[in-house]
Amino acid sequence: MDMKVLFISALLGFVSHVRSKTDSNMCISANAKTCGECIQIGPQCAWCKDPGFKPSRCDDRDSLEKAGCTPLGIENPRGTVTIDKNKPVTNRKIDGGQNLRPDEITQIQPQKLTLNLRSGESQKFTLKFKRAEDDPIDLYFLMDLSDSMQNNLENVKNLGTELARAMQHITKDLRIGFGSLLEKPFIPVTPRYLKNPCFSNNCTAPFSYINVLNLTDDTALFTQEVSKQKPSGNQDSSEAGFQAIMQAAVCTEVIGWRNVTRLLVFSTDAGFHFAGDGKLGGIVRPNDGKCHLENNMYTMSNYFDYPTISQLVDTLSENNIQTIFAVTQQFRDLYQELSALIPKSAVGTLSTNPSSVVQLIIDAYNSLSSEVILENSKLPAGVSISYISHCKNGVSEKGENGRKCSNISIGDEVMFDIEITAKGCPSKGKSETIKIKPLGFTEEVEIVLNFICKCECHKDGVPNSPECSGGHGTLECGVCRCNEGRLGRLCECSQHEVLTDDLDANCRMDYGTDICSNNGECVCGTCECKKRENPEERYSGKFCECDNFNCDRSNNKLCGGHGRCECRKCICDANYKGSACDCSLDTSTCLASNKQICNGRGICECGVCKCTDSKFQGSTCEICPTCPGVCTEHKDCVQCRAFGTGDKKDTCEKECSYFSLIIKKKKEELPQPNDQPYINHCKERDANDCWFFFTYATKNDGTVEVHVAEELECPSGPDIIPIVAGVVAGIVLIGLALLLIWKLLMIIHDRREFAKFEKEKMNARWDTGDNPIYKSAVTTVMNPKYEGN
């Protein structure tokens, strides 16, 4: 267990070291010229403002201190979070009961913050949301007054009183308004139809949208005004619902919306027109999303097209309006799909029951208010935001689900962890303000973003400092910021002396290459190469085109560890060659066991044998899986030269002169293994089945020497008499054995037959006095007509 802990600790330490090295490289490789540029690289980068500091001024804090920068000379500003307004969320038990004004109710905390953001450094804060008790509600009922909605209109007449009574447990501050909609562009323009489009009933004239009653807490007035409404008619089934919703949302003062929970109930039994449908009626101007009510009537239905769905979604969200679609069962699926596009919206089904409308609204309100979804305004370029929600029952979510919590009851508190990160210096360092608000609620959190784009030492700059070539620049944070018209690290170069284009041209190898090969900076027409974190690694050359660390590698070593890198090419040590100095000229690794290079069957390249004879393989070309062997290979040549026999006796002089032959009397006189270091002892059979013996040896000079023993080992002939006698004796013995076996079988068979006979004899049961097969010689014949007289 201890070893495991030590291993994990060592691994974590290594990862931390590698990460710190990578971050440090990032600080240096960015080649920042000012403190502001340095701190924008990332939160790990710091700047040394000490005068005369020679190493790279932009690096991580630890590296700067090790390089000799004083602690007070290090600029490393950090981001902060400041809470400017932090009013606690409303608690009725503590805040005095039921007499709070709408603007005194707080459901989200804190209300205002200021964030100082540094590039790459996240700032975190927490928002608390609590659904308030007795939250005031404004409810606007927008109804389709086509002739087919006559029955539903009767149910709505008493809606105000019933709804106020039913919602007493939710809020005692309820205001309700009423608006009606129909359709105007798609109707006949005959005078009779414009006056009464229903013909059979007493209908009102066609219209697009009318604000019948502003939001009011007088339920009797609501009943009175709704009772006056009459249905109307049009030619197509789709209605101008989008136009009516748009006007009800943007005409805030006309409708009388307060800064409280806003509900818009849209009731219809038909579909809807949207952007583009107006072109069928000759209306081509896009909807401008502005209020156009005159005497509470929409007057621009023949001028502006219908709104787009996205336009409607944005308008409802900006005005914190939660939408409830109360539609018939036939169109429920259509409005369910529309609701999926509109945040904080719900769909309910209308029925003929008068109380169903009230219950539909209450159910939809409870569904909408039980979910809180945070939404932020548009972020500045380079700024990102993330959410983590902490909801009821310990449920936490990240990503898009981190913006919301569900199943929130009145009095419940939920928390949101919010993280904001900036990259670079957005908005050129100017402050930006963003807002976060829960959808459907009027409260919002204001967040002021300040971007840290410069260091504090910029304020202490010395104008016209003598350090900058006698006053040609401002000394800021230890470096010179040149005055206009001056160039160079110390502002030593004047733009008037030579054109900028010429300066750049002097720092390019040719027209198509980067300035200073992108490895340095052009100062007064001369390249100043970048510095590397590793002091042993450096750029060089007139155009910084060379370096000593980008050469080929072998075994993860620069130039294989057998050379030096100069201008991206390896200069190899003696006995090495190749682009990575990975080819050794030493042939000792190619020597075979016979002291020949690659066994004489290949060539040695880079210390490795490459076999030229396809039959041989192995590190020294000594392995030949398909070869017959040395003895078998040279058998015929040895036989023909030593004994004048064998398959090659006719071509012996031509094919078998490649070795020197030495004749010995007996095999015992042949060289032994200790006599020569590399020798093969052979024993082969000739055509007469005689064995002959020889040795085969390759000397250091490549010559082959063969020693042969004259004395052969031939097998002696067979003795005929014993063989014949043995064969005859074998035949006789086998015959006798077969006769004995036959005689034994016959005896066994006879005894079995005799035993069977005796058994049958004993089983005979007839009288021995009578012959069972006797027949009498006398035949008696009787006359059938004889009567005995």
GUNU-900547 format. One line per field, with one value per residue (C-alpha): x, z, y; residue number from 0; residue in three letters. Coordinates in steps of 0.25 Angstrom, whole numbers. Each point is the difference from the previous one (the first is absolute). Last residue first. Example, Ala and Ser with C-alpha at 12.3 -4.5 7.8 and 13.67 -1.06 7.14 Angstrom:
x	[55,-6]
z	[29,2]
y	[-4,-14]
pos	[1,0]
code	[SER,ALA]
END
This chain:
x	[-314,9,-5,11,-2,13,8,12,15,11,14,10,16,0,10,12,7,-2,4,-6,6,10,-11,3,6,14,8,11,4,0,10,9,0,4,11,5,0,7,11,2,2,10,8,-1,5,12,4,0,9,10,0,3,11,6,0,6,11,4,0,8,10,1,3,10,8,0,5,10,5,1,9,-2,11,8,-3,10,8,9,15,5,-4,-2,5,-6,5,-8,7,-7,13,-5,-2,-12,0,-7,4,-1,-5,-5,-11,-2,-14,6,-6,7,-4,4,7,4,7,-1,12,1,10,10,8,-10,-11,8,8,-1,10,-11,-7,11,10,-1,-1,1,-9,0,-13,-7,4,-13,-8,10,9,-11,-9,0,2,-12,-10,9,14,14,3,6,-4,-13,-4,3,-7,-13,0,1,-14,-3,11,-3,-15,-12,-4,-15,1,13,4,14,-3,6,-13,-8,-3,6,-8,-1,14,3,-2,-1,8,-1,11,-5,1,8,-1,-5,3,15,-4,-5,14,8,6,-6,-10,-5,5,-11,1,14,-2,0,-5,-12,-13,-8,6,-14,1,10,15,8,15,5,-11,-12,-3,-16,-8,-10,10,11,-4,11,4,-1,-12,-9,0,-9,-4,-13,6,4,-3,0,4,-9,8,12,-7,1,-9,2,1,15,2,-3,-11,4,-1,10,-7,-12,-12,4,3,-6,10,3,-1,6,-7,-1,-6,-6,-5,3,-4,-11,11,5,-12,-7,4,-6,9,13,9,-8,5,6,-14,-7,9,-2,-15,2,7,14,5,-13,-5,11,8,5,-14,7,-6,-1,-9,-2,-10,-10,6,5,-5,13,1,1,-15,-1,11,-6,8,10,6,15,-1,-11,7,0,-15,-8,-12,2,-11,-6,-15,5,5,-14,-1,-9,-11,-8,-14,-11,-14,-12,-10,-15,-9,-14,-14,-12,-3,-4,14,9,9,15,5,13,7,13,12,10,13,0,-14,6,15,5,-10,-10,-6,-13,-4,-14,-4,-15,-8,-14,-10,-14,-11,-10,3,11,-2,11,13,7,13,9,-8,7,13,0,-10,-1,-12,2,-15,-4,9,15,3,13,1,11,3,10,6,8,-10,-9,-11,-15,-9,-1,-11,-3,-11,-9,-11,-12,-5,-3,-7,-8,-5,-4,-8,-7,-3,-6,-8,-6,-3,-6,-10,-10,0,0,15,13,13,12,14,12,10,13,9,-6,5,-6,-13,-1,0,-10,-8,-1,-3,-12,-6,-12,-1,-4,9,4,15,6,11,10,4,13,0,13,-4,-13,7,11,-10,-9,12,4,-14,0,-10,-12,2,-1,-9,-14,0,6,-12,0,-12,1,-4,12,10,12,11,13,5,4,-8,6,-6,-5,-15,-7,-10,7,13,-6,3,15,1,-10,-15,-6,-8,-14,-9,6,4,13,2,11,6,9,7,3,5,-14,-6,-11,-5,3,13,6,-4,11,-6,-15,5,8,-10,-11,9,4,-15,-4,-9,1,-14,-1,-12,-3,-11,-4,-4,-7,6,-9,1,15,-1,-10,7,14,-7,-5,14,5,15,4,9,-6,-13,-4,14,-4,7,-1,-15,-12,-13,-8,-10,-16,-2,-4,9,13,9,-9,5,12,-8,-11,10,8,14,0,9,15,7,-9,1,-5,4,-5,6,-3,7,2,7,3,6,-6,9,2,-11,-9,1,-13,-8,7,-2,-15,-2,8,-5,-15,0,10,-9,-10,12,3,-14,2,14,-5,-5,15,3,14,3,12,-2,10,5,8,5,5,9,-8,12,14,7,14,12,15,11,14,13,12,11,8,14,3,2,-2,-14,-3,-15,-10,-13,-14,-13,5,-10,-12,-15,-1,-14,1,-3,-13,-5,1,-13,-1,9,11,13,4,-11,-2,14,5,13,12,4,15,4,14,6,15,6,15,10,15,12,14,10,13,10,-4,4,14,3,13,-3,-5,-10,-4,-2,-8,-10,-2,7,0,12,9,14,8,-7,7,-11,-10,-13,-2,-13,-9,-6,-8,-14,2,6,-8,10,12,-6,-3,14,6,8,-7,8,-12,11,4,-13,-4,13,-3,-14,6,11,-11,-8,12,4,-15,0,13,-5,-13,8,9,-12,-7,13,2,-14,1,13,-7,-11]
z	[-169,5,-8,-11,-8,4,-3,9,-4,10,-5,5,-1,13,2,9,2,15,2,12,12,4,3,-4,9,-6,9,4,-15,-3,11,-4,-14,4,8,-12,-8,10,1,-15,-1,11,-6,-13,6,6,-12,-8,10,0,-15,0,10,-8,-12,7,6,-14,-6,11,-1,-15,2,11,-8,-12,9,7,-13,-7,9,-4,-6,8,1,-6,8,-9,2,-8,10,-6,4,-7,1,-5,-3,6,6,14,-4,-4,5,-5,7,-7,3,-10,3,-9,-6,-13,-6,10,14,8,13,2,10,-1,4,6,11,-6,8,12,-9,-5,-13,-7,5,7,-13,-6,-11,-2,-13,-1,-11,-2,-4,-11,-11,1,-12,-12,4,6,-13,-3,15,4,3,9,-2,-2,14,6,-11,-4,15,5,-12,3,15,-1,3,8,10,0,3,-10,0,2,14,-3,12,0,-6,12,6,-6,-14,-11,-12,-7,-1,1,15,6,12,10,6,-9,-12,0,-13,-3,-1,4,14,2,1,2,14,-2,11,-8,1,-2,13,-1,-13,6,-10,9,-7,10,-2,-2,-15,-1,3,12,1,4,6,-8,-4,1,-8,5,0,8,8,6,-1,6,10,-11,-7,11,9,0,-5,-12,-3,-12,2,7,12,-5,-8,-13,-8,10,-12,1,7,14,9,13,9,11,8,1,1,-14,-5,-12,-11,-2,-16,-5,-9,12,9,-7,10,2,-4,-10,-11,4,-8,-6,-14,-14,-4,4,12,7,10,-9,-7,13,2,-14,2,12,-8,5,7,3,8,10,7,14,7,11,-6,-14,-7,1,-8,11,13,4,12,7,10,15,3,-8,-5,-10,-13,-8,13,-2,-7,10,13,0,2,-9,9,12,2,14,-5,-8,12,4,-11,-12,-7,13,-5,8,-1,7,4,2,5,-4,5,-9,0,-12,-3,12,-2,-3,-5,-7,1,-7,5,-11,-2,-15,1,3,5,-2,4,11,10,8,9,7,11,1,13,3,11,2,6,-11,-6,-10,-8,-10,0,-12,-6,4,-10,-11,5,14,10,15,7,16,2,-6,-9,-1,-14,-7,-10,-11,-6,-11,-4,-12,-8,10,5,-4,12,9,3,12,0,13,-1,10,-5,-14,5,11,-11,-9,10,5,-14,-4,13,-3,-15,5,9,-11,-5,-16,-1,-3,0,7,-6,8,-2,8,-12,-14,-10,7,1,-15,-1,11,-8,-12,9,7,-13,0,15,1,4,13,-3,13,-2,10,-2,4,-10,-6,0,-7,-10,-3,-2,-9,-9,-1,-4,-11,1,-10,-11,2,-8,0,14,4,8,13,8,14,-5,-8,3,-9,10,-6,-5,-14,-7,-14,-11,-12,2,-13,6,-4,5,14,1,0,15,8,0,11,2,5,12,8,14,4,14,3,14,6,13,5,-5,-4,-14,-2,-14,-6,8,-4,-15,-3,5,-4,-14,-2,5,-9,-12,3,1,-13,-3,-9,-4,-13,-4,12,11,12,14,9,13,10,10,1,4,11,5,1,6,11,2,3,3,-14,-12,-11,-7,-14,-7,-14,-10,-15,-3,-8,4,12,-3,2,-6,-13,-9,8,-7,5,-4,-8,-7,-5,-4,-9,3,2,12,1,4,13,9,14,14,13,13,14,13,14,13,11,14,10,-6,0,11,-6,-14,-1,5,-9,-12,3,0,-12,-9,1,-14,-5,-1,-9,-9,-1,-6,-10,-5,-13,-4,1,12,3,15,7,15,7,14,9,12,14,7,13,4,-7,-7,5,-9,5,-9,2,-5,-8,-8,-10,-4,-15,-2,13,4,10,4,6,5,2,5,9,2,-8,5,6,3,3,-14,0,13,13,8,3,11,6,-5,9,-2,-14,-4,-12,-6,7,-7,-4,-9,-4,2,-5,-7,-3,-11,3,-4,-2,-1,6,5,14,1,-6,-13,0,-10,11,4,-15,-1,12,-5,-14,-11,-7,2,-8,6,1,11,-1,7,8,-6,0,-6,4,-8,6,-2,-15,-12,4,11,-9,-10,11,5,-13,-11,1,-8,0,2,13,7,-7,4,14,-1,-6,11,11,-7,-1,15,4,-7,6,14,-3,-4,12,9,-7,1,15,3,-7,7,13,-3]
y	[-434,11,12,1,12,7,-13,0,-1,-6,1,-10,3,7,12,1,13,1,-14,-4,-8,12,9,14,12,3,11,-8,-3,15,3,-11,5,15,-6,-7,12,9,-11,0,15,1,-11,7,13,-7,-7,13,7,-11,0,15,-1,-11,9,12,-8,-6,14,6,-11,2,15,-2,-10,10,12,-9,-5,14,8,15,9,10,15,10,10,7,3,11,11,13,14,12,15,12,13,13,6,-3,-15,-7,-15,-13,-13,-14,-14,-11,-10,-12,-2,-4,13,9,3,13,4,14,8,15,9,14,2,-10,-11,0,-5,-12,-1,-13,-11,-8,-1,-9,2,15,7,16,7,15,6,7,-10,-8,5,-1,-11,-9,1,-15,-5,9,-10,-8,-7,4,-3,13,10,-7,-2,14,6,-8,2,15,4,-12,3,15,-1,-2,14,4,6,8,7,6,14,7,6,-12,-4,-8,-6,14,2,15,0,14,0,11,9,12,-9,-13,-8,-14,-15,0,-4,15,4,-12,-4,-14,3,11,15,10,7,2,8,14,11,3,6,8,13,6,3,-11,-3,-5,-5,14,9,5,15,-1,10,11,11,-8,-12,-7,-15,-14,2,-5,13,5,-12,-6,-13,7,15,9,14,11,4,8,10,7,10,11,9,3,-14,-5,-5,-6,-12,-1,11,-9,10,5,14,6,5,14,2,13,10,10,-11,-11,-10,-15,-14,3,-3,14,6,-11,-6,3,12,-6,-2,10,10,10,1,3,12,4,0,9,10,4,12,6,-12,3,-12,0,-1,-9,-13,6,11,15,8,1,-1,-14,-8,-4,-11,-2,1,13,9,10,2,8,6,-3,-13,-5,-1,15,0,9,-4,-8,-10,-2,-2,-11,-7,-4,-10,2,-8,-4,0,6,-7,6,-10,3,-10,-1,1,0,-15,-8,-5,2,11,2,14,4,13,3,8,5,-8,-1,-6,-13,-2,-14,-11,3,-10,1,-11,-1,-9,0,-3,-4,5,-5,10,-3,-14,-3,-12,3,7,6,6,-12,-8,7,-4,-6,-6,-2,-7,1,-2,13,7,4,5,1,11,4,14,4,13,2,9,6,-8,2,0,-12,-10,-7,-10,-2,-11,-1,13,-6,-12,7,10,-10,-8,14,4,-14,0,13,-4,-13,7,3,-15,0,-3,7,-8,6,4,6,11,3,0,0,-10,-12,8,0,-15,-1,10,-9,-12,7,4,-10,-1,15,10,8,4,6,10,5,15,5,12,-4,-15,3,8,-9,-12,8,4,-14,-4,10,12,1,10,15,10,-7,-4,14,6,-9,5,6,14,-1,-11,-2,-4,-5,-13,5,-11,-2,8,-9,1,-4,-9,-13,8,0,-14,2,2,-8,-3,-8,-13,-1,-2,11,5,8,2,10,0,10,-1,14,13,4,-1,11,-5,14,2,-13,0,-10,-13,2,5,-12,-10,7,-1,-14,-4,5,-12,-13,-6,9,8,9,1,8,-3,10,6,8,-11,1,15,-3,-12,8,11,-9,-5,13,-3,6,-2,8,-5,-2,1,-3,-8,-4,5,-4,7,-6,-11,-1,-13,-6,9,-4,11,12,14,-4,-11,9,11,-10,-1,-16,-4,-5,13,2,-12,-2,5,4,6,-1,4,-6,5,-9,5,-11,-10,-16,-4,11,-6,-7,12,10,-10,-2,15,3,-12,3,4,-10,-12,8,3,-15,-3,11,-5,-5,14,6,8,-6,4,7,-1,9,-4,9,-7,4,-10,-5,-8,2,-11,1,1,1,4,-5,6,-5,8,-8,4,-2,15,8,4,10,-3,10,-5,4,-7,-10,-8,-3,0,14,6,15,4,-8,8,-8,-1,-15,-3,8,-4,-11,-10,5,-3,8,-2,7,14,-2,12,3,-14,0,-11,1,-4,0,9,-7,11,-5,11,0,-15,3,-6,-9,-11,-9,11,1,-15,-1,11,-6,7,14,8,-10,0,13,8,14,8,-9,-1,-15,-5,-12,-11,-11,8,-1,8,12,3,0,10,10,-1,3,-6,-14,-11,-10,-11,5,-1,-13,-6,3,-7,-12,-1,2,-11,-10,3,-2,-13,-5,4,-8,-12,0,1,-11,-9,4,-4,-13,-3,3,-10]
pos	[788,787,786,785,784,783,782,781,780,779,778,777,776,775,774,773,772,771,770,769,768,767,766,765,764,763,762,761,760,759,758,757,756,755,754,753,752,751,750,749,748,747,746,745,744,743,742,741,740,739,738,737,736,735,734,733,732,731,730,729,728,727,726,725,724,723,722,721,720,719,718,717,716,715,714,713,712,711,710,709,708,707,706,705,704,703,702,701,700,699,698,697,696,695,694,693,692,691,690,689,688,687,686,685,684,683,682,681,680,679,678,677,676,675,674,673,672,671,670,669,668,667,666,665,664,663,662,661,660,659,658,657,656,655,654,653,652,651,650,649,648,647,646,645,644,643,642,641,640,639,638,637,636,635,634,633,632,631,630,629,628,627,626,625,624,623,622,621,620,619,618,617,616,615,614,613,612,611,610,609,608,607,606,605,604,603,602,601,600,599,598,597,596,595,594,593,592,591,590,589,588,587,586,585,584,583,582,581,580,579,578,577,576,575,574,573,572,571,570,569,568,567,566,565,564,563,562,561,560,559,558,557,556,555,554,553,552,551,550,549,548,547,546,545,544,543,542,541,540,539,538,537,536,535,534,533,532,531,530,529,528,527,526,525,524,523,522,521,520,519,518,517,516,515,514,513,512,511,510,509,508,507,506,505,504,503,502,501,500,499,498,497,496,495,494,493,492,491,490,489,488,487,486,485,484,483,482,481,480,479,478,477,476,475,474,473,472,471,470,469,468,467,466,465,464,463,462,461,460,459,458,457,456,455,454,453,452,451,450,449,448,447,446,445,444,443,442,441,440,439,438,437,436,435,434,433,432,431,430,429,428,427,426,425,424,423,422,421,420,419,418,417,416,415,414,413,412,411,410,409,408,407,406,405,404,403,402,401,400,399,398,397,396,395,394,393,392,391,390,389,388,387,386,385,384,383,382,381,380,379,378,377,376,375,374,373,372,371,370,369,368,367,366,365,364,363,362,361,360,359,358,357,356,355,354,353,352,351,350,349,348,347,346,345,344,343,342,341,340,339,338,337,336,335,334,333,332,331,330,329,328,327,326,325,324,323,322,321,320,319,318,317,316,315,314,313,312,311,310,309,308,307,306,305,304,303,302,301,300,299,298,297,296,295,294,293,292,291,290,289,288,287,286,285,284,283,282,281,280,279,278,277,276,275,274,273,272,271,270,269,268,267,266,265,264,263,262,261,260,259,258,257,256,255,254,253,252,251,250,249,248,247,246,245,244,243,242,241,240,239,238,237,236,235,234,233,232,231,230,229,228,227,226,225,224,223,222,221,220,219,218,217,216,215,214,213,212,211,210,209,208,207,206,205,204,203,202,201,200,199,198,197,196,195,194,193,192,191,190,189,188,187,186,185,184,183,182,181,180,179,178,177,176,175,174,173,172,171,170,169,168,167,166,165,164,163,162,161,160,159,158,157,156,155,154,153,152,151,150,149,148,147,146,145,144,143,142,141,140,139,138,137,136,135,134,133,132,131,130,129,128,127,126,125,124,123,122,121,120,119,118,117,116,115,114,113,112,111,110,109,108,107,106,105,104,103,102,101,100,99,98,97,96,95,94,93,92,91,90,89,88,87,86,85,84,83,82,81,80,79,78,77,76,75,74,73,72,71,70,69,68,67,66,65,64,63,62,61,60,59,58,57,56,55,54,53,52,51,50,49,48,47,46,45,44,43,42,41,40,39,38,37,36,35,34,33,32,31,30,29,28,27,26,25,24,23,22,21,20,19,18,17,16,15,14,13,12,11,10,9,8,7,6,5,4,3,2,1,0]
code	[ASN,GLY,GLU,TYR,LYS,PRO,ASN,MET,VAL,THR,THR,VAL,ALA,SER,LYS,TYR,ILE,PRO,ASN,ASP,GLY,THR,ASP,TRP,ARG,ALA,ASN,MET,LYS,GLU,LYS,GLU,PHE,LYS,ALA,PHE,GLU,ARG,ARG,ASP,HIS,ILE,ILE,MET,LEU,LEU,LYS,TRP,ILE,LEU,LEU,LEU,ALA,LEU,GLY,ILE,LEU,VAL,ILE,GLY,ALA,VAL,VAL,GLY,ALA,VAL,ILE,PRO,ILE,ILE,ASP,PRO,GLY,SER,PRO,CYS,GLU,LEU,GLU,GLU,ALA,VAL,HIS,VAL,GLU,VAL,THR,GLY,ASP,ASN,LYS,THR,ALA,TYR,THR,PHE,PHE,PHE,TRP,CYS,ASP,ASN,ALA,ASP,ARG,GLU,LYS,CYS,HIS,ASN,ILE,TYR,PRO,GLN,ASP,ASN,PRO,GLN,PRO,LEU,GLU,GLU,LYS,LYS,LYS,LYS,ILE,ILE,LEU,SER,PHE,TYR,SER,CYS,GLU,LYS,GLU,CYS,THR,ASP,LYS,LYS,ASP,GLY,THR,GLY,PHE,ALA,ARG,CYS,GLN,VAL,CYS,ASP,LYS,HIS,GLU,THR,CYS,VAL,GLY,PRO,CYS,THR,PRO,CYS,ILE,GLU,CYS,THR,SER,GLY,GLN,PHE,LYS,SER,ASP,THR,CYS,LYS,CYS,VAL,GLY,CYS,GLU,CYS,ILE,GLY,ARG,GLY,ASN,CYS,ILE,GLN,LYS,ASN,SER,ALA,LEU,CYS,THR,SER,THR,ASP,LEU,SER,CYS,ASP,CYS,ALA,SER,GLY,LYS,TYR,ASN,ALA,ASP,CYS,ILE,CYS,LYS,ARG,CYS,GLU,CYS,ARG,GLY,HIS,GLY,GLY,CYS,LEU,LYS,ASN,ASN,SER,ARG,ASP,CYS,ASN,PHE,ASN,ASP,CYS,GLU,CYS,PHE,LYS,GLY,SER,TYR,ARG,GLU,GLU,PRO,ASN,GLU,ARG,LYS,LYS,CYS,GLU,CYS,THR,GLY,CYS,VAL,CYS,GLU,GLY,ASN,ASN,SER,CYS,ILE,ASP,THR,GLY,TYR,ASP,MET,ARG,CYS,ASN,ALA,ASP,LEU,ASP,ASP,THR,LEU,VAL,GLU,HIS,GLN,SER,CYS,GLU,CYS,LEU,ARG,GLY,LEU,ARG,GLY,GLU,ASN,CYS,ARG,CYS,VAL,GLY,CYS,GLU,LEU,THR,GLY,HIS,GLY,GLY,SER,CYS,GLU,PRO,SER,ASN,PRO,VAL,GLY,ASP,LYS,HIS,CYS,GLU,CYS,LYS,CYS,ILE,PHE,ASN,LEU,VAL,ILE,GLU,VAL,GLU,GLU,THR,PHE,GLY,LEU,PRO,LYS,ILE,LYS,ILE,THR,GLU,SER,LYS,GLY,LYS,SER,PRO,CYS,GLY,LYS,ALA,THR,ILE,GLU,ILE,ASP,PHE,MET,VAL,GLU,ASP,GLY,ILE,SER,ILE,ASN,SER,CYS,LYS,ARG,GLY,ASN,GLU,GLY,LYS,GLU,SER,VAL,GLY,ASN,LYS,CYS,HIS,SER,ILE,TYR,SER,ILE,SER,VAL,GLY,ALA,PRO,LEU,LYS,SER,ASN,GLU,LEU,ILE,VAL,GLU,SER,SER,LEU,SER,ASN,TYR,ALA,ASP,ILE,ILE,LEU,GLN,VAL,VAL,SER,SER,PRO,ASN,THR,SER,LEU,THR,GLY,VAL,ALA,SER,LYS,PRO,ILE,LEU,ALA,SER,LEU,GLU,GLN,TYR,LEU,ASP,ARG,PHE,GLN,GLN,THR,VAL,ALA,PHE,ILE,THR,GLN,ILE,ASN,ASN,GLU,SER,LEU,THR,ASP,VAL,LEU,GLN,SER,ILE,THR,PRO,TYR,ASP,PHE,TYR,ASN,SER,MET,THR,TYR,MET,ASN,ASN,GLU,LEU,HIS,CYS,LYS,GLY,ASP,ASN,PRO,ARG,VAL,ILE,GLY,GLY,LEU,LYS,GLY,ASP,GLY,ALA,PHE,HIS,PHE,GLY,ALA,ASP,THR,SER,PHE,VAL,LEU,LEU,ARG,THR,VAL,ASN,ARG,TRP,GLY,ILE,VAL,GLU,THR,CYS,VAL,ALA,ALA,GLN,MET,ILE,ALA,GLN,PHE,GLY,ALA,GLU,SER,SER,ASP,GLN,ASN,GLY,SER,PRO,LYS,GLN,LYS,SER,VAL,GLU,GLN,THR,PHE,LEU,ALA,THR,ASP,ASP,THR,LEU,ASN,LEU,VAL,ASN,ILE,TYR,SER,PHE,PRO,ALA,THR,CYS,ASN,ASN,SER,PHE,CYS,PRO,ASN,LYS,LEU,TYR,ARG,PRO,THR,VAL,PRO,ILE,PHE,PRO,LYS,GLU,LEU,LEU,SER,GLY,PHE,GLY,ILE,ARG,LEU,ASP,LYS,THR,ILE,HIS,GLN,MET,ALA,ARG,ALA,LEU,GLU,THR,GLY,LEU,ASN,LYS,VAL,ASN,GLU,LEU,ASN,ASN,GLN,MET,SER,ASP,SER,LEU,ASP,MET,LEU,PHE,TYR,LEU,ASP,ILE,PRO,ASP,ASP,GLU,ALA,ARG,LYS,PHE,LYS,LEU,THR,PHE,LYS,GLN,SER,GLU,GLY,SER,ARG,LEU,ASN,LEU,THR,LEU,LYS,GLN,PRO,GLN,ILE,GLN,THR,ILE,GLU,ASP,PRO,ARG,LEU,ASN,GLN,GLY,GLY,ASP,ILE,LYS,ARG,ASN,THR,VAL,PRO,LYS,ASN,LYS,ASP,ILE,THR,VAL,THR,GLY,ARG,PRO,ASN,GLU,ILE,GLY,LEU,PRO,THR,CYS,GLY,ALA,LYS,GLU,LEU,SER,ASP,ARG,ASP,ASP,CYS,ARG,SER,PRO,LYS,PHE,GLY,PRO,ASP,LYS,CYS,TRP,ALA,CYS,GLN,PRO,GLY,ILE,GLN,ILE,CYS,GLU,GLY,CYS,THR,LYS,ALA,ASN,ALA,SER,ILE,CYS,MET,ASN,SER,ASP,THR,LYS,SER,ARG,VAL,HIS,SER,VAL,PHE,GLY,LEU,LEU,ALA,SER,ILE,PHE,LEU,VAL,LYS,MET,ASP,MET]
END
